[in-house]
């Protein structure tokens, strides 16, 4: 650690993101794959936001949170994939120190926010299924805004604390980051001086940001499943369990991979495994969240049908005029 200004601390001005450079024969395939994923992610989440804003039937707490999640996923994916696509296309793997720290901050803030937001969404489903008579009074508009705002504020605050510690690092080489985006763990490896404090801070924040929300989410879904099992109708029980189980699978993949990456020992031998696992919460979950949480729902399908009917009616009116 050092007390001098950032500009005087570092002997290097840029980092090299190695990404998937060890797979030179797959660069074109990876570019096309991630391009399709990025376009699909943006289209799916944008569609959800448009439906939630435009359709009065979706102005409920559940879809308010889903709209927040879709907005977050768009920003979240856009902090990583465009830069990675450009690197795969032109082969330029360099990123400035300031650009790297900026990506680290926004990615970290959005990832932490998603951890809290998924916990808030699970609590909303818990109240809706386990406390249906009190749901409207408990999950009112004010409380919904408080949960959403709290998720965003806590997410940004957590990464701000970590970034302030990282800003005190002296980077004196080498400047190669064995990852496809700027993350705190590889940056720690490139720093000089004592790292014990920042490693401890990183571990504590990882527990607060990922482990606690995951336990809250898991508890909510355990209560939800227990309530579903008491439903007398077999058809209703199977339908509710199918929806909740798919939600639980997604959040388990998201929380699980994050906890493995950030809470396992910082060893070089685990670098490849952590890089692969990072794809789950940076690329996979933003892609499947719109499908799992929204596009399978009957209300969303009805909203799509109504929107398409309105569009067709508008098109016919324009042609007649």
N, C-alpha and C positions, 0 to 999 in steps of 0.2 A: 504494500500500500504506500501511497505517497500523498503529500499534502499540496503539491504544486498543481498548477492549472493543467487541464487535460491536454492542451496544445503542447505543453512542454514535457508531457509524460511519455508520449509514444515516439518510437523511432521508426515506425512504419505508418504509411498513409492509406494502405489498402490491404484487404484480405483476399485470398483465393478460395472460393467455395468449390471444393472438389466434386461435390454432388455425386453423380453416377459416372464419373470419368473413368472408372475402372471397367466400364462396359461400353467400349468404343463402338462395337458392332451393333449396339442396340439404341444408339442415340436417336436415329430417325423414328424407330418404333416408339421409344419413350416419349418423344416430342408429340407424335400423333395421339398416343394414349392419353397423356396429360392434357392435351388440347381438347380432346373430346370430353374428358372429365370436367375440365374448367367450364366449357360452354354449357354442358348439361347442368352443372351445379348452379351457374349463374341463371340459366333459364328457369330451372325448377324453383329456386328460391325467389326469383323476381315474380314468377307467376303466383306464388303463395302470398307475397306482399300485396300484389295488385288485387287478388281476390278478397283478402281480408279488409283492405281499404274500401273496395267498391261495393261489396255485398253486405247489406244490413244484417242478414241472417248470421254472418260470421263475426258480428260485433259482440263477442263474448270473451270472458277471461281466458279460456283455453286458446282461442285463436289470436287474442292479443299477445300472449306469450309466444305462440308459433310465429307471428309476424316479427316479433323481436328476434327470435332465433334465426329466421330466414335473413333478416337484415344483418345480423351478426355473422352468419355464414358467408354472405357475399363479401363483407369486409375482410373476414378471416382468411378466406381462400385467396383473395386478391393481394394479400401481403406476401404470399409465397409463390403461387403458381406463375404469374406473369414473369417474374424475375427468373424462375427456373426454366420456363419455356424459352425465354430469350437466350439463356445460357446454352440450352440444348440446340437452339437454331444456329447461333453464330459462333458458339464455342468460347465466348468471352466469359470467364469464370470470376473475374475480378469484381470486387465491391469495395467502395470506400469505407473507411472506419466509421464515419458519421452515418453513412447509408446502412451499414451493418447494425449499428446501435439503434437506428431508427426502426429497422425491420424487427429487431429483437424486442423493442418496446411495444410496438403495435401488435405483433404476433402474441407476445406474452399477455398483454392486456386483454385481447380478444379471447384467447384460450381460457384464461382465468374467469372471464365473464361468462363464458359458455358453461363452465363447471357450476357456477352459482345459478345460472339461468335454468339449467336442466334440473337442479334441485328444486327450484321454485315451481317449475312445471310439474314435477312429480308430486309436490305438496298440493298443487291445484287439483290434480287427478285424485289424490287421496281424499280431499274434502268432497269432491264431486261424487265419488263412489261410496265412501265410508260415512260421510256426514251429509247426505243429500238434502235433509230438511233444513240444515243451517248453512248450506253452501252459498246461497244468494246473499245472506247477511254477512258472512265471514269474508267471502271473496268479492268484496265490493270494488268499485272503480278506484277508490283511493288506495286500498291495500294492494291492488294489482300494480299500480304505478310505483308504489313504495318497493315492492318486490323486484320489479324490473330495474328501477333506478338503483336500488341497493346492489343488484348484481353487477351493473356497469361500474358503479363507483368502487366497489370492493375489488373488482377485477383490475381496474386501472391503478388503484392504490397499491395493490400487492406487487405489481411489476414495477411501479415507480420506486418502491423501496429497494428492490433487487437491482434496478438500473443504477441507482445512486451509488451502490457499492461497486458495481462494475465500472462506473466512470472513474473510479480511483485507481484502476489497474494501470500498470505499466506494461505495454506490449512491445517487447524487444525482439520478437522473432522466435521461431519461424512464423510465417503469416498464412499457412495453409489450414483451412477449416475442413475437416473430413465430414461434411454434411451438405444437404442441399438448401439449407437456409441458416441464417445466423441465430444461434441458440446460446444460452448461458453456459452450458456444459463444455462445448468445444472452446469457447472464449476463455474459460477458466484455465484450460490446458495451455493456452498461448500466452498467458500472463506471467509476469515475473514477480517474485516476492512471496510473502506469506498468503496462502489461500484458505487457511483453516476457517477464518471468520466467514468468508463469503460462501464456503461449502456448507457451513452450519446454517447460515441464513437461507440459502437455497433449499436445503432439506426442510427446514421449518415452514417456509412459505409453500413448498410443495405439499406438505401435509395439510396445511390450512386450506389451500386452494383446491386440492383434489380429493384427499382422503375424507375430510369432514363432509363436503357436499355428497360424495359417493355414499357414505354411511346414511345420510339423511334420505337420499334417493332410494337406497336399498330398503331402508325401514318403511318408507312410504309404500313401495311396491309389495313388500311382504304383507302389510296390512290390506292393501288392495286385493291381492290374490286370495287372502284369507276370507275377505268379504265376498269375492266372486264365487268361491267354493260353496258358499251358503245360498247361492241363487238356486231356487227350485227348478227353473227351466233349464234343461240340458242345452238347448240351442242358444239361449241367452248366455249361459255360462261359458260355452265354447267360444262364442263370438267375443265376449269381453276378455277372456283369457288369451285369445289369439292376439288381440290388440295390445294388451299389457305386456305379454311375453316378448313381442317384437320390440316394444319400447325398451324393455329391460335389457334385451340383447344389445341394442345400439348403445345405451348409456354404459353398459358394462364394458363394451369394447373401447368406448371413448375414455372413461375413467381408468380402466385397467391398463391400457397402453401408456397413458400419461403417467400413472403412478410407477409403472415398471421403468420407464425411461428416466424419470427424474428422481426416483427414490432408491434405485439400485446403486451399488458402488460405482464410482467414476473410474472404470477400468477400460483400457484400450481394447482388451479382448472382447468387450461387449459392444464395441462401436458399431459393427455391422448390424447386429441384432437391433440395437436402438434406432439405427437409421431406418430399417425396415418397419419397425413398430411405429415410428414417427409418421409414416405414410397413412396409418390407420386414422389418427386424429387430425391430420392436416389435410388429407385428400379424401379418404373414404367416408368419414362421417358427414362432412358437408354435402357430399353427393347423395347419400341415402336418407338423410334426415327429412327432406321434403317428401320423399316417397313413404317412409315409415310413419311419420307423424301426421301428414296432411293428405296426400293424394290418395291414400287408401280409405279415407273417411267418407262416409255417405254425404255429410254436409258439404264437403269440398267438391265432391262429384256433382252434387246438385247445383252448387254455385258455378262450376264450370259449364254445366248445361245451360243455366240461365244466361251466363255471359255470352256463350256462343249463340244462343237464340237472339239475344239483343243485337249482337254483331251482324247476324244474317239479316235481321229486320232492317237495321240501319243501312246495310249494303243494298238491299232491295229498294229502299226509299230513295237512296242516292241515284240509283240507276233510272228510276222512274222520273225523277226530276231532271 
